[in-house]
Structures are given as structure tokens and as C-alpha cells.
Amino acid sequence: MKAKKLMGMIACAGACVSLSALANTTNGWFGVSVNDTTVNAGTCTVTTNNVAVTSTETAGKIVLDNDLESALTIAPGSGTAALSDGLVTITSTAVLTPSDASELGAVTGGAQAGFAVAVDSNNKTNFYGYASAGKSGDPAWIEFTTGPADPESDTTFTIAINYRDKKVSFYNGTTLLVDDESHSEFSISNEFVNLSNVAAYGSGSISSVTSQYEVAVAAATVNDVTKKYGSGAEAVKAAGASGTVQDIDSNGDATSTPQAENGLYAWQCDVLGVAKDADAKIPFKPAATVNGSITLQIASEIEEGLAATFKVSGDNGGTWSESYPSGAIQIPQAQGKYLIKPDQITVAQ
């Protein structure tokens, strides 16, 4: 029997990215859970609109029977996550009451992305994802090829938003959801740059909602457009031959000032496999002699797909040498101390 009310989870504006992309450092941002009949909101701002909270034998649940105008909303108490690189996930465990797919219409209130369960014209119960720019630039509900094992039991799902590239993906547990054309990534409107709150409405119940963001460690600027990334390698690859790479400071801003304690750029340490503390140095080891010079090579592991070059200078204030590849850094045979520094880190050819 087809239920009349949708229970949906909507990411709203003020405002995701594949889970595999969140392989870098992530921070918990905001969320709620239920213990007995108490909503544990932490630093969140929760607008309940008088929703019910009930207790079961194992856990409490927020019980909903409302509409979008009276939605339960959960907002981060600290506002925008300054250190985010634009990759954000919203994960919830909830019972999503199916509606008729024909009832899935436009979602107002600055909705960016959403998740629901509905019954299609073939009487099949599937997951649906809402994307504010869909496949063709218009807001759309996308039907996925699978649905919940039991619509009356808890489903754990994730809305993964990539504000950097204006894309969203959806997961059931850790399984990436796809439509009937095997598409797994859909567009959100260009106007959305961050997440302001999560709204839930319809008939169903929620056990928990959590949000995480990937921590930015480097930025790439190409054609005066700067984007943040969760690893130095991603930033180098995004910068390509024409862009520049910068560190991210404690405020989440791109900076030309090295942020590692050892004087190197933090993104260089990341790419070259070097620790960032004050005593950490790039390790080198002997290589074959080239042109009668003492020749060294980097002993740490450079990030796969990248290449590095280095320059050498003596302790007498001499000028820096020409650039050498990481496997053949030439040191003069004359006695003295020599300083080696990274020159360029690029995508390997």
C-alpha cells in the first residue's frame, strides 16, 4: 500500500562528493542523536516545531508527521566550517516512509539536495535523491536502482555534497547509489557555496543525523579561481602546469607563507612524505655519480603521479643551482655545506 506522506531529509542553502574522496582528514561538524526521550544536540541549533520524541527498548527516536513548512531543522552552531575544502557529508539513520513517486515535486526554501524513498509506477520501492540542478540544470528527483530492504526499518544514508565542483552523490550505507543510466553524480545550483541547515519532514522517524567536512590543507589557483583540497597531491594535480599551489592557514585561507614548522610549505611536506615538525628534514641518500658530481636522491616517497625537482646552494651565500630531478640531485665535490630545497612539484609526465 502506498503511503501518502514522504519522509525526506533535505540539505538547505545559506548552502556532496564521494565518500572515497573523503579519504583525507575529516572533522565532525554537527549532528544530533536521541537518548531515551532527550535530543542530544551538542553545539547544534535545533528547531523542533514541536516534533515528538519517543523511547524504544533500544534507543530514542525523533518521530515526524509534518510538512516542509514545519520541518525539523538542524543547523551548525558555529556556522560555516572555515577549514572545510568544500566536501561535506550528511549521514542519517532514519525510517523513511515511502510516498508515491508522482508526489515528489519541487522543494522550496533553498533546498540543495535531499533523500527520500518512493514507490514508482511499477510499484517498486526505491531510493530517490534530490539535486537542485539535476542532470540538465533544473531541480529534479532522481530515481535510483535500489531501495530499502525493509521500508519500515532504519535506513542509514548519506548525502555527499561537493561544493567545490557543485556536485552531489548519495549512499545507502557505504554503497554508492546510481540511476538507470549508471550515473552517480548530479549537479547542485552554482549559487550554493555552503550548508546552513538540514531539514526533515513527512512521516517517519530519525535516530541520528551527523555531518562531517574534509579539512583543507592546500589550495590551487587556476585562472584566478582558487579551490581548496584535502591533500597537497590533489592541489598539485588541480593546478597543472599553469596554476599555483598555496598552503591553508589556521583561518582556512590560502596563504603564500609556509605553514609547516620546518620552514617548508605544508603541502610540500604532504607530497614529499616529510613530517611537518620543526626538526623534520627532507631525507636524501646517495645515487649514482653524474658528471663527476656527488649525486643524491630523495629517500622519502613522493606522492604517486607527481614529480619533484630540487635546487642546491652552498653555505657561502652562492646562488642556487639549476633544477635537478629528485633522483639525480648534483652536489659539488668541493668541501662545504650545501642546502637543498624543493624547486617544483608537478604532475609526472
BELTAKA-V397934 format. One record per backbone hydrogen bond with DSSP energy under -1.0 kcal/mol. CO is the residue of the C=O (numbers start at 1). NH is the residue of the N-H. Records with the same first field share a line. If there is no record, write none. Layout:
CO = NH + NH
This chain:
8 = 201
9 = 115
10 = 199
11 = 112 + 113
12 = 196
16 = 161
25 = 215
27 = 213
30 = 211
32 = 209
33 = 40
35 = 38
38 = 35
40 = 33
41 = 44
45 = 75
47 = 73
48 = 51
52 = 63
54 = 61
59 = 56
61 = 54
62 = 206
63 = 52
64 = 204
67 = 70
68 = 71
72 = 200
73 = 47
74 = 198
75 = 45
76 = 79
80 = 82
81 = 84
83 = 216
86 = 163
87 = 214
88 = 161
89 = 212
90 = 159
91 = 210
92 = 157
93 = 207 + 208
94 = 155
95 = 205
97 = 7
99 = 119
100 = 103
101 = 104
103 = 105
110 = 13
112 = 132
113 = 11
114 = 130
115 = 9
116 = 128
117 = 99
118 = 126
119 = 101
120 = 123
124 = 120
126 = 118
127 = 144
128 = 116
129 = 142
130 = 114
131 = 140
133 = 137
134 = 187
140 = 131
142 = 129
146 = 127
150 = 153
155 = 94
156 = 173
157 = 92
158 = 171
159 = 90
160 = 17 + 169
161 = 88
162 = 167
166 = 188
167 = 162
168 = 186
169 = 160
170 = 177
171 = 158
172 = 175
175 = 172
178 = 145
179 = 182
183 = 179
186 = 168
187 = 133
189 = 192
197 = 12
198 = 74
199 = 10
200 = 72
201 = 8
202 = 66
203 = 97
204 = 64
205 = 95
206 = 62
208 = 93
209 = 32
210 = 91
211 = 29
212 = 89
213 = 27
214 = 85
218 = 229
219 = 246
220 = 227
221 = 244
222 = 225
225 = 222
227 = 220
229 = 217 + 218
231 = 235
232 = 236
233 = 237
234 = 238
235 = 239
236 = 240
239 = 243
244 = 221
246 = 219
247 = 255
249 = 252
253 = 249
255 = 247
260 = 263
264 = 260
265 = 269
266 = 270
267 = 271
268 = 272
269 = 274
271 = 303
276 = 261
277 = 280
283 = 299
285 = 297
290 = 293
294 = 331
295 = 287
296 = 329
297 = 285
303 = 306
305 = 348
307 = 346
308 = 326
309 = 343
310 = 324
311 = 341
312 = 321
313 = 339
324 = 310
325 = 328
326 = 298
329 = 296
331 = 294
337 = 315
339 = 313
341 = 311
344 = 309
346 = 307
